[in-house]
Amino acid sequence: MPRLPPELIAAERQQGTSNDPMAMLTQTENIAEIDKIGTGEWTVLYEYQDSANESRCSYSAFLPADLVNNAMTHDSLDLSIGHGMPGFSQSDFTGQTVTTYDRFGFARVEPILYVRDFHGLKPRQFEISEEFRHYHNLYHDRRNDRYIYLDHRGEDVVVVEVEPQRVRAKTRFLRQYMAARQLHLALYFDHRAYASVDVAVAKSMPPNRVVSTDRCYSFNKGEFSRDRAFSRLIGKRVIAPPPISECGVWPFELPRDQYVEYVIGTSDDGQDVLHSCDPGQLANYFGANEGSPHYLTPVWFTRNVLSKYYDNPDKFSVEDGYLRCGSLWGLQIDNSLPDHVVVYLGDLGRDLAYEEQTYWRHFNINPASRRTSETNFKRAFLAQFADPSAPDLVFKQRYRELQEAWAHRYGWSLFRPLHESDTHIFKQLRVPLTDGLGEFETQTMYLVKLLIDSLNDKELARECGGALPNEQSISKLERYLSAKSYPEKVRDIGILRLLQDVRSTAAAHAKGEKFDKLSERVGLNSKSPREIFVELLKTVNTMLADMSAYFTPVV
């Protein structure tokens, strides 16, 4: 580890604290920092800080292996800030001018960060190497000027942060890219300090230059003005690439070696029986791992396990029999049961990352004598088509079917498409996971938005010959159903008005006497909010089924 020259150490001790002007000129902290740059969680690719007493400048570039030895012969930058742009060069070694297109300008040094200047007419821009971005498939969050990697769970990992005075990148991702291309990372620094001290004393300290296998830098002092001295620390540290096996992508990905154990049964003495979800340790129908639990062993969870996924509709989708994280990963689930979710043991190990498996373990319960749903049994073992049975899944299926059939037959939609900012509502609608009143109110509001607020007022009024004064959506639908002689008009208009009252009385306004009356009306005084919502949803499902059969019969 390079150390300060004895003269500088002695001068610093003589001057006392590190806040003394002479101590600042020695740049002790900056020199000690050389050992750390390029290590830790983040690596600074660019930095510029300037004040009356000091300035700090850092930069970076990639060096091919055959340029490293030459780079260590001097302490200056191998690639100037703002350089490295494509262009042409000319040579005349043979008496004939040869023009060559150069990808990174005159040198073979490759930028990791492009600093683009527009002559003061436009703001300066920082751009990360396109190949680096493509290698890690980084998403550019332009609002915050960050580059984000979606990991195997679908979680956001900030890889690069761009700020006006500093750009930094996650060291792990830099090293993976270096490993893939076998490039060295050069980290440059040019730090200056100024202090009002005896210039003669400052200048009397001899300069210092350090050259080793991974660094080259020099430390010098001089006179900035008659009573003001300065010091300059300039140089670089070069970090060699890891072996290509550490590049982090196929075919060099590390094998998965961690699998969670789940409760799959009860032993004779009443203890939970646990087993790994590693598919390689499970039995199957082809004779593998005889004596081990089968791949299709049901693992049981409380329904709250889905809360995380319902609450992040931009990322996850809880569907009929399937949980999805975009197109990144998916998991077959039995979510047709009222209080539980069931997943096969082997699917947990095959389809979920270890961190996601750990999350599910928190909701794992003993299967006891429970049975999976009839829907799941038909689909998984009989290869039969089966409609969903859970009321929220039934609602989504019937709502979509009615929408599509109605638009196909009449040329307009009964329910207007949700606004872009409301698209989460359909994905988040569910039977409440708890018995709390708050979730009941939220889910009721979602139901009202889908069934009442989204009614196609314009088309309903047109079909009825125009809107009446102060006529609301439900009333327009009521007139339309009357005109079409729909036999269940009273029942269906009644459930819609009840939902509207629940939303207005329980969710949209402060509770009072009206809420007490509504609670008695819907049965909240004797049943849990969750039970009441299930009853409301089943009535709505009947309404959707009857409207489909009447208005869009299958021919």
C-alpha positions in Angstrom: 0.0 0.0 0.0 1.5 3.3 -1.0 2.3 5.7 1.9 2.8 9.4 2.2 6.4 10.6 2.0 8.0 11.1 5.4 8.3 14.8 4.7 4.5 15.2 4.3 3.7 13.1 7.3 6.1 15.2 9.5 4.6 18.4 8.1 1.1 17.3 8.9 2.0 16.4 12.4 3.7 19.7 13.0 0.7 21.6 11.8 -1.7 19.8 14.2 -5.2 19.0 13.1 -6.2 17.9 9.6 -8.2 21.1 9.2 -4.9 23.1 9.2 -4.0 24.7 5.8 -0.7 22.7 5.6 -2.5 19.5 6.4 -5.0 20.2 3.6 -2.1 20.6 1.1 -0.8 17.1 1.9 -4.1 15.6 0.6 -3.7 12.7 3.0 -7.3 11.6 2.7 -7.2 11.7 -1.1 -4.1 9.6 -1.2 -5.5 7.1 1.2 -8.6 7.0 -1.0 -6.7 5.5 -3.9 -6.7 2.1 -2.3 -10.5 2.2 -2.2 -11.6 3.6 -5.5 -13.1 0.9 -7.7 -14.1 -1.2 -4.6 -17.2 -1.3 -2.5 -20.8 -1.1 -3.7 -20.4 1.9 -6.0 -17.6 3.1 -8.3 -17.5 6.8 -9.3 -17.2 7.2 -13.1 -17.1 11.0 -13.1 -17.0 13.6 -10.4 -16.2 17.3 -10.4 -16.4 19.4 -7.2 -14.9 22.9 -6.9 -14.6 25.3 -4.0 -12.3 28.1 -3.0 -9.9 25.7 -1.2 -10.0 22.6 -3.3 -11.2 20.9 -6.4 -11.8 17.2 -7.1 -12.1 15.7 -10.6 -12.5 11.9 -11.3 -13.0 10.1 -14.6 -12.9 6.6 -16.0 -12.4 4.5 -19.1 -11.9 0.9 -20.3 -8.4 -0.2 -21.4 -7.6 -3.2 -23.5 -5.0 -5.4 -21.9 -2.3 -4.5 -24.4 -2.6 -0.8 -23.5 -2.2 -1.2 -19.7 1.7 -1.2 -19.6 1.9 2.0 -21.5 -0.9 3.6 -19.4 1.2 3.0 -16.3 4.2 4.9 -17.6 2.4 8.3 -17.1 0.0 9.8 -14.6 -2.2 11.7 -17.1 -5.5 10.6 -18.6 -5.5 8.1 -21.4 -8.9 9.5 -22.5 -9.7 13.1 -22.0 -13.1 14.1 -20.7 -15.4 14.6 -23.7 -13.2 12.6 -26.0 -13.8 9.1 -27.3 -16.4 10.0 -29.9 -16.4 8.4 -33.4 -14.6 10.1 -36.2 -11.9 9.8 -38.8 -8.1 9.8 -38.6 -5.5 10.1 -41.3 -2.0 8.6 -41.6 0.8 9.2 -44.2 3.4 6.6 -43.3 3.9 5.4 -46.9 3.6 8.7 -48.7 0.0 8.1 -49.3 -2.7 9.5 -47.1 -4.9 6.7 -45.5 -8.2 7.7 -43.9 -9.6 5.5 -41.2 -12.9 5.5 -39.3 -12.2 5.3 -35.6 -15.0 4.1 -33.3 -13.5 5.9 -30.2 -11.5 8.6 -31.8 -7.7 8.4 -32.2 -7.2 6.0 -29.2 -8.4 2.5 -28.5 -9.3 3.5 -25.0 -13.0 3.0 -24.7 -15.3 5.3 -22.7 -17.7 3.9 -20.2 -19.2 7.4 -19.8 -19.6 9.8 -22.7 -19.5 13.5 -21.7 -21.2 15.4 -24.4 -20.8 19.2 -24.6 -22.8 21.5 -26.9 -20.7 24.7 -26.8 -22.8 26.3 -24.1 -25.9 26.3 -26.4 -27.4 23.2 -24.8 -26.9 21.6 -21.4 -24.1 19.1 -21.1 -25.2 15.4 -21.3 -23.8 12.3 -19.7 -24.4 9.0 -21.5 -23.5 5.5 -20.4 -21.8 3.2 -22.9 -24.5 1.7 -25.1 -22.9 -1.7 -25.1 -22.7 -1.7 -21.3 -26.4 -0.8 -21.1 -27.4 -3.5 -23.6 -25.2 -6.1 -21.9 -27.1 -5.7 -18.7 -30.4 -4.7 -20.4 -30.7 -1.5 -18.4 -33.8 0.5 -18.3 -33.3 4.3 -18.5 -35.5 6.0 -15.9 -35.3 9.4 -17.6 -37.2 11.2 -14.8 -34.5 10.5 -12.3 -31.7 9.9 -14.8 -31.0 6.4 -13.5 -30.3 3.1 -15.2 -32.2 0.2 -13.7 -31.6 -3.6 -13.9 -34.6 -5.9 -13.4 -33.3 -8.8 -11.4 -34.5 -12.4 -11.5 -37.3 -11.5 -9.1 -38.5 -8.5 -11.1 -37.1 -6.1 -8.5 -35.5 -2.8 -9.5 -31.7 -2.6 -9.0 -30.3 0.9 -9.6 -27.0 0.3 -11.6 -26.1 3.8 -12.6 -26.9 7.2 -11.1 -26.3 10.3 -13.1 -26.1 13.7 -11.3 -24.8 17.0 -12.6 -21.6 16.7 -10.5 -21.2 13.0 -10.2 -21.9 9.7 -12.1 -21.5 6.4 -10.3 -22.2 2.8 -11.1 -22.6 -0.4 -9.1 -19.2 -2.1 -8.9 -20.6 -5.6 -9.4 -22.1 -4.7 -12.8 -19.0 -3.0 -14.0 -16.9 -6.1 -13.1 -19.2 -8.4 -14.8 -18.9 -6.4 -18.0 -15.2 -6.2 -17.6 -15.1 -10.0 -17.2 -17.2 -10.5 -20.4 -14.9 -8.4 -22.5 -11.7 -8.8 -20.6 -11.2 -5.0 -20.3 -9.3 -3.2 -17.5 -11.0 -0.3 -15.7 -8.9 2.8 -15.5 -10.0 5.3 -12.7 -8.4 8.7 -13.1 -8.2 11.5 -10.5 -6.9 15.1 -10.5 -7.4 16.7 -7.1 -6.1 20.1 -6.1 -5.9 21.9 -2.8 -5.1 25.6 -2.0 -4.1 27.2 1.2 -2.7 30.5 2.6 0.6 29.2 4.0 4.2 30.0 3.8 4.8 29.3 0.2 8.5 28.7 0.6 7.8 26.0 3.3 5.2 24.4 1.0 7.5 24.4 -2.0 10.4 23.0 0.0 8.6 19.7 0.3 9.9 17.4 -2.4 7.5 16.0 -5.0 6.5 12.4 -4.9 5.7 9.9 -7.6 4.3 6.3 -7.1 4.2 3.6 -9.7 3.1 0.1 -9.1 1.3 -2.7 -10.9 -2.1 -1.1 -10.4 -1.5 2.6 -9.9 0.5 5.5 -11.1 0.3 9.0 -9.5 2.3 12.0 -8.7 2.0 14.6 -5.9 3.4 18.1 -6.4 3.2 21.5 -4.7 3.7 25.0 -6.0 2.9 28.7 -5.7 -0.6 29.8 -6.7 -0.1 33.4 -5.6 2.4 35.4 -3.4 0.8 34.1 -0.2 -1.1 31.1 -1.4 0.3 27.6 -2.2 -1.3 24.7 -4.0 -0.9 21.0 -4.3 -2.0 18.6 -7.1 -2.6 14.9 -6.9 -2.9 13.4 -10.3 -2.9 9.8 -11.5 -4.9 6.7 -12.1 -5.7 3.3 -10.7 -6.2 0.4 -13.1 -8.3 -2.6 -12.1 -7.8 -5.9 -13.9 -10.9 -7.8 -15.1 -12.2 -10.9 -13.3 -12.1 -14.2 -15.2 -14.8 -14.5 -17.8 -16.6 -17.1 -15.7 -17.7 -14.2 -13.4 -19.5 -12.3 -16.2 -22.9 -13.2 -14.7 -24.7 -14.2 -17.9 -25.2 -17.4 -19.8 -23.4 -19.7 -20.2 -21.5 -18.6 -17.1 -24.4 -18.1 -14.7 -23.9 -19.5 -11.3 -26.0 -22.6 -10.6 -28.8 -22.2 -8.1 -27.8 -23.9 -4.9 -30.3 -22.5 -2.4 -33.8 -23.9 -2.0 -36.3 -23.3 0.8 -37.8 -26.1 2.8 -41.6 -26.0 3.2 -44.1 -27.7 5.5 -45.7 -30.6 3.5 -47.2 -32.7 6.2 -47.2 -33.9 9.8 -45.1 -36.6 11.4 -46.4 -39.4 13.7 -45.4 -37.4 16.7 -47.3 -34.3 15.5 -44.3 -32.3 14.2 -44.3 -30.5 10.9 -42.6 -32.4 8.1 -40.4 -30.2 5.9 -38.7 -30.8 2.6 -36.7 -28.8 0.1 -38.4 -27.6 -3.0 -35.4 -28.4 -5.1 -36.9 -30.2 -8.2 -33.7 -32.3 -8.4 -34.5 -33.9 -5.0 -38.1 -34.7 -5.7 -39.8 -37.9 -7.1 -41.6 -37.8 -10.4 -43.6 -40.2 -12.6 -40.4 -41.4 -14.3 -38.7 -43.0 -11.3 -36.5 -40.2 -10.0 -35.7 -40.0 -6.3 -37.8 -42.9 -5.1 -38.8 -42.4 -1.5 -38.8 -38.6 -1.7 -41.9 -36.4 -1.8 -43.4 -36.1 -5.3 -42.9 -33.0 -7.4 -46.7 -32.5 -7.3 -46.9 -32.4 -3.5 -49.3 -29.6 -2.6 -47.9 -26.9 -0.4 -50.4 -24.7 1.5 -50.3 -21.0 2.2 -52.6 -18.4 3.8 -54.2 -16.2 1.2 -52.3 -13.2 2.5 -49.3 -14.4 0.5 -51.0 -12.7 -2.5 -51.2 -9.3 -0.8 -47.7 -8.3 -2.1 -48.7 -9.1 -5.6 -52.1 -7.5 -5.6 -50.6 -4.3 -4.1 -48.1 -4.0 -7.0 -50.3 -4.2 -10.1 -47.8 -2.4 -12.3 -45.4 -5.4 -11.8 -47.5 -8.4 -10.9 -50.8 -9.9 -12.1 -52.8 -12.4 -10.0 -54.8 -14.4 -12.6 -57.1 -17.4 -12.6 -54.6 -20.2 -11.6 -51.5 -18.2 -12.3 -49.3 -15.5 -10.8 -47.2 -13.5 -13.2 -44.4 -11.0 -13.0 -44.6 -9.4 -16.5 -43.0 -11.9 -18.8 -40.1 -12.5 -16.4 -41.5 -15.3 -14.3 -44.8 -17.0 -13.6 -46.1 -19.6 -11.1 -49.1 -21.9 -11.4 -51.2 -21.5 -8.3 -54.5 -22.8 -7.0 -56.3 -19.6 -6.0 -59.9 -20.9 -6.2 -60.0 -21.7 -2.5 -61.7 -19.1 -0.2 -58.9 -19.0 2.4 -55.8 -20.6 1.0 -53.5 -20.7 -1.9 -51.8 -24.0 -3.0 -48.7 -24.5 -5.1 -46.9 -27.7 -6.0 -43.6 -28.2 -4.2 -41.6 -28.6 -7.4 -43.1 -25.5 -9.0 -41.9 -23.4 -6.0 -38.3 -24.5 -6.6 -38.5 -24.4 -10.4 -40.2 -21.0 -10.9 -39.4 -18.9 -7.9 -36.0 -17.3 -7.0 -34.7 -18.1 -3.6 -35.6 -14.7 -2.2 -39.2 -15.2 -3.5 -39.3 -18.7 -2.0 -38.3 -17.2 1.4 -41.2 -14.7 1.1 -43.7 -17.5 0.5 -42.3 -19.5 3.4 -43.6 -16.9 5.9 -47.2 -17.8 4.8 -46.7 -21.6 4.7 -49.0 -23.7 6.8 -49.5 -27.4 7.5 -51.8 -29.0 4.9 -53.6 -31.0 7.6 -56.6 -32.7 5.9 -57.3 -29.9 3.4 -57.9 -30.6 -0.2 -57.1 -28.6 -3.3 -60.0 -27.0 -5.3 -62.1 -29.0 -7.8 -61.1 -26.5 -10.4 -57.4 -27.2 -9.9 -57.9 -31.0 -9.8 -59.7 -31.0 -13.2 -57.1 -28.8 -14.8 -54.0 -30.4 -13.3 -54.8 -34.1 -13.3 -57.8 -34.6 -15.7 -56.6 -32.1 -18.3 -60.2 -30.7 -18.4 -61.3 -27.2 -19.0 -62.7 -25.7 -15.8 -64.2 -22.3 -15.0 -62.9 -20.5 -11.9 -64.9 -20.9 -8.8 -63.5 -18.1 -6.5 -66.0 -15.2 -6.8 -63.4 -12.6 -7.7 -62.0 -14.7 -10.5 -65.5 -15.5 -11.7 -66.3 -11.8 -11.7 -63.3 -11.0 -13.9 -64.1 -13.7 -16.3 -67.7 -12.8 -16.7 -67.0 -9.0 -16.9 -64.5 -9.6 -19.7 -66.9 -12.0 -21.6 -69.8 -9.5 -21.3 -67.7 -6.6 -22.5 -66.4 -8.5 -25.5 -69.7 -10.1 -26.5 -71.6 -6.8 -26.1 -69.1 -4.8 -28.2 -69.2 -7.5 -30.9 -73.0 -7.6 -31.1 -73.9 -3.9 -30.6 -70.8 -2.1 -31.8 -70.3 -0.3 -28.5 -69.2 -1.2 -25.0 -71.6 -1.4 -22.0 -68.7 -0.4 -19.7 -66.2 2.2 -20.9 -62.6 1.2 -20.8 -60.8 2.3 -17.7 -58.6 5.4 -17.9 -54.9 4.6 -18.0 -54.4 5.8 -14.4 -57.2 3.4 -13.3 -56.1 0.2 -15.1 -54.8 -1.1 -11.7 -58.4 -1.4 -10.4 -59.3 -4.5 -12.4 -56.1 -6.2 -11.4 -56.4 -5.3 -7.7 -60.1 -6.2 -7.4 -60.3 -9.3 -5.1 -62.1 -10.9 -2.2 -60.7 -9.0 0.8 -57.7 -10.9 2.3 -58.7 -9.7 5.8 -61.9 -9.0 7.7 -61.0 -5.4 8.1 -63.5 -2.7 7.1 -60.8 -0.7 5.3 -60.2 -3.4 2.7 -63.9 -3.9 2.3 -64.4 -0.2 1.5 -61.5 -0.2 -1.0 -62.8 -3.3 -2.8 -66.3 -1.9 -2.9 -65.0 1.3 -4.5 -63.2 -0.7 -7.1 -66.4 -2.6 -7.9 -68.4 0.6 -8.2 -65.8 2.1 -10.6 -66.0 -1.0 -12.8 -69.8 -1.4 -12.7 -71.3 2.1 -12.3 -68.7 4.8 -12.9 -67.7 3.0 -16.2 -71.3 2.7 -17.5 -71.4 4.0 -21.1 -73.7 6.9 -20.4 -73.5 8.3 -23.9 -74.5 5.2 -25.7 -77.2 4.2 -23.1 -78.8 7.7 -23.5 -78.6 7.5 -27.3 -80.3 4.1 -27.2 -83.1 5.6 -25.1 -83.7 8.6 -27.3 -81.6 11.0 -25.2 -80.8 11.8 -21.6 -83.3 13.1 -19.1 -82.5 16.2 -16.9 -80.1 15.3 -14.1 -80.3 11.6 -15.0 -77.5 9.5 -13.5 -75.8 6.5 -14.9 -77.8 3.8 -13.1 -81.1 5.5 -14.1 -80.0 5.5 -17.8 -79.3 1.8 -17.5 -82.6 1.2 -15.8 -84.5 2.9 -18.8 -82.4 0.9 -21.2 -83.2 -2.4 -19.5 -86.9 -1.4 -19.4 -86.9 -0.7 -23.1 -85.3 -4.1 -23.8 -87.8 -5.9 -21.5 -84.9 -7.3 -19.4 -86.6 -9.6 -16.8 -84.1 -9.1 -14.0 -84.1 -5.3 -14.1 -85.4 -4.7 -10.6 -82.9 -7.1 -9.0 -79.9 -5.8 -10.9 -80.7 -2.1 -10.6 -81.2 -2.8 -6.9 -77.7 -4.3 -6.4 -76.1 -1.4 -8.3 -77.9 1.1 -6.1 -76.9 -0.8 -3.0 -73.2 -0.7 -4.1 -73.5 3.0 -4.8 -74.9 3.5 -1.3 -72.1 1.4 0.3 -69.5 3.5 -1.6 -71.1 6.8 -0.7 -71.9 6.0 3.0 -69.1 3.7 4.0 -66.1 4.7 1.9 -66.5 8.1 0.3 -67.7 10.1 3.3 -67.3 10.3 7.1 -69.4 7.7 8.8 -72.5 8.6 10.8 -76.1 7.6 11.3 -76.5 6.7 7.6 -73.6 4.2 7.9 -75.2 2.6 11.0 -78.4 2.1 9.0 -76.5 0.7 6.0 -74.6 -1.7 8.3 -77.9 -3.1 9.4 -79.2 -3.2 5.9 -76.3 -5.2 4.4 -75.7 -7.3 7.5 -72.4 -5.8 8.8 -73.7 -6.1 12.3 -73.8 -9.9 12.1 -71.3 -10.8 9.5 -67.7 -9.9 8.7 -67.0 -7.3 6.0 -65.3 -10.0 4.0 -68.4 -12.2 4.1 -70.6 -9.3 3.0 -68.3 -8.5 0.1 -68.4 -12.2 -1.1 -72.2 -12.1 -1.0 -72.3 -8.8 -3.0 -69.8 -10.2 -5.5 -71.8 -13.4 -6.0 -74.9 -11.3 -6.7 -73.0 -9.2 -9.2 -71.7 -12.4 -10.9 -75.3 -13.6 -11.3 -76.2 -10.3 -12.8 -73.4 -10.4 -15.3 -74.3 -14.0 -16.3 -77.9 -13.2 -16.8 -77.2 -10.0 -18.8 -74.8 -12.1 -21.0 -77.4 -14.8 -21.6 -80.2 -12.2 -22.4 -78.3 -9.6 -24.4 -75.5 -11.7 -26.0 -76.9 -15.3 -26.3 -74.6 -17.9 -27.8 -76.1 -18.8 -31.2 
